Structures are given as structure tokens and as C-alpha cells.
Amino acid sequence: MVGRAFTAAAIALLVSVLLAVLAGVGVTKRAAAARAYEYEYGHRVTICHQTGHGQHTITVDEHALDAHLAHGDTIGACPDD
């Protein structure tokens, strides 16, 4: 009986470790994709962009932020999006 309990505990531990490793691989891939995006496109900022027909949420390069703020855009997503 002790042997079965030990085997069950060992299998549960192995499955837990395997799931943790697989979850870590997914996180690593997402982090690498984010770094690649940042390298290619620079730092992006989410803004609520005002147009003549309303507003919508966009992301812009951080270097374009001041120009957008100057004509009434605001930092962050639009409330209706």
C-alpha cells in the first residue's frame, strides 16, 4: 500500500513539474516576441486618438506622443473601446 501511495505522489510531482516547464516555455516565447516587437518598432504608447468622426484607440511610437497630445489625444485606451 505504501508503494502505491509513493508511486502516485511521484507521478503527481512529475506531472506538476512537466506542466510548469511547459507553461514556462509559453511565457518565454511571448517574452521573446515582445522583445522582438520592441526592437523592430520601438517603444509604443496606447492613446485615445481624436478624429473628426470620433475617437479610437491606437498605439504610436513614443517619439510621436507629444504631437498627438498637442492636438487633443490622451494617453490610454478610449473609454468606449
Rosetta blueprint (number, residue, H / E / L):
1 M L
2 V H
3 G H
4 R H
5 A H
6 F H
7 T H
8 A H
9 A H
10 A H
11 I H
12 A H
13 L H
14 L H
15 V H
16 S H
17 V H
18 L H
19 L H
20 A H
21 V H
22 L H
23 A H
24 G H
25 V H
26 G H
27 V H
28 T H
29 K H
30 R H
31 A H
32 A H
33 A H
34 A H
35 R H
36 A H
37 Y H
38 E H
39 Y H
40 E H
41 Y H
42 G L
43 H L
44 R E
45 V E
46 T E
47 I E
48 C E
49 H E
50 Q E
51 T E
52 G L
53 H L
54 G E
55 Q E
56 H E
57 T E
58 I E
59 T E
60 V E
61 D E
62 E H
63 H H
64 A H
65 L H
66 D H
67 A H
68 H H
69 L H
70 A H
71 H L
72 G L
73 D L
74 T E
75 I E
76 G L
77 A L
78 C L
79 P L
80 D L
81 D L
